[in-house]
Every structure is written in structure tokens, then in C-alpha cells.
Amino acid sequence: MRKFAVMGVMVLVFGMLGGVAWGQSLVPLKVGNWWNLEQEGMPGSGETLRIIGFSNLFGVWLYTMEMEEREPWDTDFEFGFFLSTADALYGYEGGLPFVGFKTGPVGTTWSYTEGDGSVVNCRISAIETVTVPAGTFTGCYHYVKEAYDGGTLQYSWEEVIHPGTGPVKWVVDTHTASPVTYVLTDYNVK
């Protein structure tokens, strides 16, 4: 379930130089920015995403995002490398860039391959207003993503990104249990 969270908010949240060089980014990646997303119905569980620095990987300057996953029984950390422009968030895996999020009209589709070979199909399903504990956000992109391994659906998730703010909400469905929803509770964006 971490892979979707990494992309979701990458915040992931998926380039990254967009925050430095080109003005407003789809996801504002600047050192010191952070987002707290809590799991609905499970106090203390959720994700905190933090932009903690820059890294020159694969000959490209990327923002380094620390992703803290909190569960009542454990806390895990992962790191991701991203670049955000005004119209897309790129992630890097195995030295190769992929488009995690992008702007466009409802119905826009694309896909990417994860490091484990899974193919992720992505679609903009809506542009909407979303209310979460952190506030009401208008003009959010609602993405639906499905991960396939060998042509078999493994899991799906939905992510809501507000341009200029970042991740607002995501819903994960492993198709083996009830979907899990995460909502933005607070954030710091410069």
C-alpha cells in the first residue's frame, strides 16, 4: 500500500525544479513544505510528507520527499525523488522519470511502469471542489489509478491534488478489504 501513497501524495506527490525555477507548481515542492493526511476512522494513523532537501540523481536536481507512514503499531519511513512543473509531477524510480500526476481535461489518460514491473493506468476522473479538515479546495484534480501485474488488477486508488497546495485526499482499495481514506488535516506550503 506504500507505493500508492508514495505516488498519491508525492504526494507523493510527484519536475521538482518547477518550485525553484518556474513559479507555481502543480505540487509545491520546496524545502520545508509538509502535508499531514490522516486515515479516516483511525486516529493517529496516516501519512506525513515532508520536502527535506535536494538531490542530484541521474544528472537531474530533484526534491527529496520523506514519507512517514504512521500506524498505531508502527511508523515507517520511505523517501522519493520528485520534480514538479505547473502541469505535471514527475517521480524517479530506477533512474527513469514517470508522470505521477498531470493537468488536463477530464478523461485524460496515461500510464507508467513501476520498478517492480507493475503497470499503472491513470485517468483524470473529475475537476472538483473537495472539503477536508484542512479546508475547502476548489479546482482539485481527481485521479483514478489502477496497478496491474501481468494484466491482473492488484489494487486501485484515487488521489485528489489541489494545484498549488498538493495532496488533499486519497482512497486506497486493495480489493481484499474495505477502501481506506486519507484526508489532509494540516499543511505548510511556502
C-alpha positions as CSV (number, residue, x, y, z in Angstrom):
1,M,0.0,0.0,0.0
2,R,3.0,2.3,0.3
3,K,3.5,2.5,-3.4
4,F,0.3,4.3,-4.0
5,A,0.9,6.6,-1.1
6,V,4.3,7.5,-2.5
7,M,2.7,8.4,-5.8
8,G,-0.5,9.7,-4.2
9,V,0.9,12.3,-2.3
10,M,4.0,12.5,-3.9
11,V,2.5,13.2,-2.6
12,L,3.7,11.9,-3.3
13,V,3.1,13.9,-5.0
14,F,5.1,13.9,-7.9
15,G,9.6,18.2,-12.2
16,M,10.7,19.2,-8.9
17,L,12.7,22.0,-10.1
18,G,9.5,23.7,-11.0
19,G,9.2,25.0,-7.5
20,V,12.6,26.6,-7.8
21,A,12.7,27.8,-11.4
22,W,9.3,28.2,-12.9
23,G,6.9,29.7,-10.4
24,Q,3.9,27.8,-9.2
25,S,4.0,24.1,-9.4
26,L,1.2,21.5,-9.6
27,V,2.6,20.2,-6.2
28,P,4.6,22.9,-4.5
29,L,7.9,21.2,-3.8
30,K,10.0,23.5,-1.6
31,V,12.3,22.5,1.3
32,G,10.2,22.9,4.5
33,N,6.8,22.2,2.9
34,W,4.8,19.4,4.6
35,W,1.4,17.7,4.4
36,N,-0.4,15.7,7.1
37,L,-3.0,13.2,5.9
38,E,-4.9,11.2,8.5
39,Q,-6.7,7.9,7.9
40,E,-10.4,8.4,8.5
41,G,-11.8,6.5,11.4
42,M,-8.3,5.6,12.8
43,P,-6.9,8.4,14.9
44,G,-3.1,8.6,14.9
45,S,-2.8,6.7,11.6
46,G,-1.9,8.4,8.4
47,E,0.9,9.9,6.3
48,T,3.2,12.9,6.7
49,L,5.0,14.1,3.7
50,R,8.0,16.4,4.0
51,I,10.3,18.1,1.5
52,I,13.6,17.7,3.2
53,G,16.2,18.7,0.5
54,F,17.6,18.4,-3.0
55,S,19.5,15.6,-4.6
56,N,21.4,15.4,-7.8
57,L,20.3,12.0,-9.1
58,F,20.7,10.7,-12.6
59,G,22.1,14.1,-13.6
60,V,18.9,15.9,-12.6
61,W,18.3,18.1,-9.5
62,L,15.3,16.6,-7.7
63,Y,13.5,17.4,-4.5
64,T,13.8,14.7,-1.8
65,M,10.5,13.8,-0.1
66,E,10.4,11.9,3.2
67,M,7.2,9.9,3.6
68,E,6.3,8.9,7.2
69,E,3.6,6.3,7.4
70,R,2.0,6.2,10.9
71,E,0.1,3.2,12.2
72,P,-0.8,2.5,15.9
73,W,1.7,-0.3,16.0
74,D,4.5,1.1,13.8
75,T,6.0,4.0,12.0
76,D,7.8,3.5,8.7
77,F,9.8,6.0,6.5
78,E,10.4,6.0,2.8
79,F,12.0,8.5,0.5
80,G,11.1,9.6,-3.0
81,F,12.6,11.9,-5.6
82,F,10.4,14.3,-7.5
83,L,10.2,17.2,-9.9
84,S,7.1,19.4,-10.3
85,T,6.1,21.8,-13.1
86,A,3.0,23.8,-13.5
87,D,1.3,20.9,-15.3
88,A,2.9,17.7,-14.0
89,L,4.5,15.9,-11.1
90,Y,7.3,13.6,-12.1
91,G,8.8,10.8,-9.9
92,Y,12.0,8.9,-10.5
93,E,12.4,5.2,-10.0
94,G,15.4,3.2,-11.1
95,G,16.8,6.3,-12.8
96,L,13.8,6.7,-15.1
97,P,11.2,9.5,-14.8
98,F,7.5,8.8,-14.8
99,V,4.5,11.1,-14.8
100,G,2.6,10.7,-11.5
101,F,0.1,13.5,-12.0
102,K,-0.7,15.9,-14.7
103,T,-3.3,18.5,-15.6
104,G,-5.7,18.3,-18.4
105,P,-9.4,17.8,-19.2
106,V,-11.5,15.2,-17.5
107,G,-10.9,11.9,-19.3
108,T,-7.1,12.4,-19.8
109,T,-5.3,9.1,-19.5
110,W,-1.7,7.9,-19.3
111,S,0.3,5.0,-17.8
112,Y,3.7,4.3,-16.3
113,T,5.6,1.2,-15.2
114,E,6.8,0.9,-11.6
115,G,10.2,-0.6,-10.6
116,D,8.6,-4.0,-9.9
117,G,7.2,-4.1,-13.4
118,S,3.6,-3.3,-12.5
119,V,1.8,-1.1,-15.0
120,V,-0.2,1.8,-13.5
121,N,-3.1,3.2,-15.6
122,C,-4.1,6.7,-14.7
123,R,-7.1,8.9,-15.5
124,I,-8.4,12.3,-14.6
125,S,-11.9,11.5,-13.5
126,A,-13.1,14.9,-12.3
127,I,-12.1,18.5,-11.5
128,E,-13.9,19.3,-8.3
129,T,-14.3,21.1,-5.0
130,V,-13.2,19.0,-2.0
131,T,-13.7,19.7,1.7
132,V,-11.4,18.1,4.2
133,P,-10.4,19.0,7.8
134,A,-7.7,21.4,6.4
135,G,-10.3,23.4,4.4
136,T,-12.2,23.6,1.2
137,F,-10.2,23.4,-2.1
138,T,-11.7,24.3,-5.5
139,G,-10.3,23.2,-8.8
140,C,-8.9,19.9,-7.5
141,Y,-7.8,17.2,-9.9
142,H,-9.3,13.8,-9.0
143,Y,-7.2,10.9,-10.3
144,V,-8.1,7.3,-10.5
145,K,-5.2,4.8,-10.7
146,E,-5.1,1.1,-11.2
147,A,-2.0,-1.1,-10.8
148,Y,-1.7,-4.3,-12.9
149,D,0.7,-7.1,-12.6
150,G,0.7,-9.4,-15.6
151,G,-2.6,-8.0,-16.7
152,T,-4.3,-8.7,-13.4
153,L,-5.6,-5.8,-11.3
154,Q,-3.6,-5.7,-8.0
155,Y,-5.1,-2.6,-6.4
156,S,-6.5,0.8,-7.2
157,W,-6.5,4.2,-5.6
158,E,-7.9,7.7,-6.1
159,E,-5.9,10.8,-5.3
160,V,-7.1,14.4,-5.2
161,I,-4.5,17.1,-5.8
162,H,-5.1,20.8,-5.5
163,P,-2.8,22.8,-7.8
164,G,-0.5,25.0,-5.7
165,T,-1.4,23.2,-2.4
166,G,-0.7,19.5,-3.1
167,P,-2.4,16.3,-1.9
168,V,-5.8,16.8,-0.4
169,K,-7.3,13.3,-0.2
170,W,-6.7,9.7,-1.4
171,V,-8.6,6.5,-1.2
172,V,-6.9,3.1,-1.4
173,D,-8.7,-0.1,-2.5
174,T,-6.8,-3.3,-2.3
175,H,-9.9,-5.2,-3.4
176,T,-9.4,-7.5,-0.4
177,A,-10.7,-5.2,2.4
178,S,-12.8,-2.0,2.7
179,P,-11.2,1.0,1.0
180,V,-9.1,3.3,3.2
181,T,-9.5,7.0,3.0
182,Y,-6.8,9.6,3.9
183,V,-7.7,13.3,4.2
184,L,-5.5,16.4,4.6
185,T,-5.7,17.7,8.2
186,D,-3.0,20.4,8.0
187,Y,-0.1,21.5,5.8
188,N,2.7,24.1,5.4
189,V,3.3,25.3,1.8
190,K,5.6,28.2,1.1
